[in-house]
Amino acid sequence: MSQDIEGFVKALGRWRPRSKDVFNPWRGRNRDDARGNGPDARRARLVQHLSVPEGARLLLFGEAPGYQGARITGVAFSSEKLMELGAIPRVAASQQRLSSRARSWCEPSASIVWGALYEMGVAQDTVLWNAFPFHPHHTDKPLSNRTPRGEEIEEGVRFVKRLCRLYPNAAVVAVGKQAEKCLRMGKIKTWGCVRHPAYGGANEFKQGIVDVLRDAGVQPRPERPDLALL
């Protein structure tokens, strides 16, 4: 398993963007990367997050990385702030800043997702990923987010399928319509699509995950109560 995970992460690092409005966090550097943070550190964090001892029981797929989150950390649905809190399963809390920004980057949707997963007792058994794993942004505006194009979603399918093969017993769930489209294109069996937590969708997201856990028979385990509802 460890070799498969490392091979997956290395493949991400080798991927070259075809346009200037896509950033590969596991290959390139950000202008505000702090000393010690960069593509090598992001690849290492991702390997840690993906290394679930008994295999993931839940795989959640979002749309694409954002400039406040995975672009800095290298882990889907995360942020510099969550890394400092040690809130991302299997990734040690950051002892140093990841960016040179005055305040740590904070990604609202990521906080909602992990807070709900901790509250429901499944955070430690969950892996998060994106339909398009690289950061799509507007031209000459790296600190922005845009919806991935159709061909980018198609490009992400091969990484999605490869990740799913690492966790054959996990319940796969799309978070939002773009992720649902990608999983459908890859002919990947899912337990459905839940509402993305952004723009007032937090409660619907949480209820959707509750329904999936019930239908898939995933039982909760003790979690860190201090991280519930971040």
C-alpha positions in Angstrom: 0.0 0.0 0.0 2.7 2.5 0.9 4.5 2.0 -2.4 1.2 2.5 -4.2 0.5 5.8 -2.3 4.0 7.1 -3.0 3.7 6.2 -6.6 0.4 8.1 -6.8 1.9 11.2 -5.2 5.0 11.1 -7.4 2.7 10.9 -10.5 1.0 14.1 -9.3 4.4 15.8 -8.9 5.3 14.9 -12.5 2.1 16.3 -14.0 2.7 19.5 -16.0 -0.1 22.1 -16.5 -1.1 22.6 -20.1 -2.1 26.2 -19.4 -0.9 29.2 -17.3 -4.2 29.3 -15.3 -3.5 25.9 -13.6 -1.1 25.4 -10.7 0.3 22.0 -9.6 0.9 22.3 -5.8 3.1 19.2 -5.8 5.4 20.5 -8.4 5.5 24.3 -8.2 6.1 26.9 -5.5 3.8 29.7 -4.4 5.0 33.2 -4.1 4.1 33.2 -0.4 5.4 29.8 0.5 7.2 30.1 3.8 10.7 28.7 4.1 10.4 25.0 4.5 7.1 24.8 2.6 7.0 23.9 -1.1 6.3 21.0 -3.4 8.4 18.5 -1.4 6.6 19.3 1.8 3.2 19.2 0.2 3.9 15.8 -1.3 5.1 14.5 2.1 1.9 15.8 3.8 -0.3 14.1 1.1 1.5 10.8 1.6 0.8 11.0 5.3 -2.9 11.9 4.9 -3.4 9.0 2.4 -1.7 6.4 4.6 -4.7 5.1 6.4 -3.6 2.1 8.5 -6.7 -0.1 8.0 -7.8 1.5 4.7 -10.2 4.4 4.3 -13.9 3.7 4.9 -15.0 7.0 3.3 -13.8 8.8 0.2 -15.1 12.3 -0.4 -14.5 14.0 -3.7 -14.7 17.8 -4.1 -14.4 19.9 -7.2 -10.8 21.3 -7.2 -8.2 22.8 -4.9 -8.5 26.4 -3.8 -6.0 29.1 -3.3 -6.7 29.3 0.4 -6.4 25.5 0.9 -4.7 22.7 -1.0 -2.6 25.1 -3.1 -0.7 25.9 0.1 -1.0 22.6 2.0 -1.1 19.9 -0.6 -4.1 18.1 1.0 -7.6 18.5 -0.3 -10.1 20.3 1.9 -7.5 21.7 4.2 -5.9 25.0 5.1 -2.8 26.4 6.8 -5.0 27.0 9.9 -6.2 23.4 10.0 -2.6 22.2 9.7 -1.6 24.3 12.6 -4.4 22.8 14.7 -3.4 19.3 13.7 -6.9 18.8 12.4 -6.0 16.8 9.3 -5.9 13.1 10.1 -2.4 11.5 10.0 -0.7 14.8 9.4 1.3 16.2 12.3 0.4 19.7 13.4 2.6 22.3 11.7 5.1 23.8 14.1 6.0 26.5 11.6 4.0 28.7 9.3 3.3 27.4 5.8 3.0 30.9 4.2 4.6 34.3 4.6 1.2 35.9 4.8 0.5 38.0 7.9 -2.4 35.7 8.9 -2.6 32.0 8.3 -4.8 31.0 5.3 -8.2 29.7 6.4 -10.6 27.8 4.0 -14.2 27.9 5.3 -15.5 24.9 3.4 -12.6 22.8 4.7 -13.3 23.7 8.3 -17.0 22.8 7.9 -16.2 19.4 6.3 -13.6 18.3 8.9 -15.7 19.7 11.8 -18.6 17.6 10.6 -16.5 14.5 10.1 -15.1 14.7 13.6 -18.5 15.3 15.0 -19.8 12.2 13.2 -16.8 10.0 14.3 -15.4 9.2 10.9 -12.6 11.7 10.3 -9.8 9.3 11.0 -11.2 6.9 8.4 -11.8 9.5 5.7 -9.7 10.6 2.7 -10.6 13.7 0.7 -9.7 14.4 -2.9 -10.8 16.5 -5.9 -12.3 15.7 -9.3 -9.6 17.9 -10.8 -6.6 17.7 -8.4 -4.8 20.8 -9.5 -5.6 24.4 -8.8 -7.6 26.2 -11.6 -7.4 30.0 -11.3 -8.2 33.0 -13.5 -5.5 34.2 -15.9 -2.7 36.2 -14.1 -4.6 35.8 -10.8 -3.1 32.9 -8.9 -5.0 33.9 -5.7 -8.4 33.1 -7.3 -10.6 30.1 -8.0 -12.4 29.1 -11.1 -14.6 26.1 -12.0 -12.5 23.5 -13.8 -13.2 23.1 -17.5 -14.7 20.0 -19.1 -11.4 18.8 -20.4 -9.8 19.3 -16.9 -12.5 17.2 -15.3 -11.7 14.5 -17.9 -8.0 14.8 -17.0 -8.8 14.3 -13.3 -10.6 11.0 -14.0 -7.4 9.0 -14.2 -6.2 10.3 -10.8 -9.6 9.7 -9.3 -9.7 6.1 -10.5 -6.2 5.5 -9.3 -7.0 6.8 -5.9 -10.2 4.7 -5.6 -8.1 1.6 -6.3 -6.1 2.3 -3.2 -9.2 2.0 -1.0 -11.5 -0.7 -2.5 -13.7 -1.0 0.5 -14.4 2.7 1.0 -17.8 4.3 0.4 -17.2 6.9 -2.4 -19.2 10.2 -2.3 -19.2 13.2 -4.6 -19.3 16.6 -2.9 -21.0 18.9 -5.5 -22.0 18.5 -9.2 -18.5 18.7 -10.8 -17.3 15.9 -8.6 -20.4 13.9 -9.4 -19.7 14.4 -13.2 -16.1 13.2 -12.8 -17.1 10.1 -11.0 -19.8 9.3 -13.5 -17.3 9.7 -16.3 -14.9 7.3 -14.6 -17.8 4.8 -14.1 -17.0 4.7 -10.4 -19.7 3.3 -8.1 -20.7 5.9 -5.6 -23.1 6.3 -2.7 -24.4 9.5 -4.2 -23.8 13.2 -4.3 -24.1 15.5 -1.3 -24.4 19.3 -1.2 -21.2 21.3 -1.2 -20.9 23.1 2.2 -20.2 26.5 0.6 -22.8 29.2 0.2 -25.0 28.1 3.1 -24.8 24.4 2.3 -23.3 23.3 5.6 -26.4 21.7 7.1 -27.3 19.9 3.9 -23.8 18.6 3.5 -23.8 17.2 7.0 -27.2 15.6 6.5 -26.1 14.1 3.3 -23.0 12.5 4.9 -25.2 11.2 7.8 -27.4 9.5 5.2 -24.4 8.0 3.4 -22.9 6.6 6.6 -26.2 5.0 7.5 -26.8 3.5 4.0 -23.2 2.3 3.7 -23.1 0.9 7.2 -20.1 2.9 8.3 -20.0 3.0 12.1 -18.6 6.0 14.0 -15.4 5.7 16.2 -14.2 7.9 19.0 -12.8 11.2 17.7 -11.2 14.4 19.1 -14.2 16.3 20.5 -12.2 19.6 20.4 -12.2 19.5 16.6 -16.0 18.9 16.1 -17.6 21.7 14.2 -14.4 23.6 13.6 
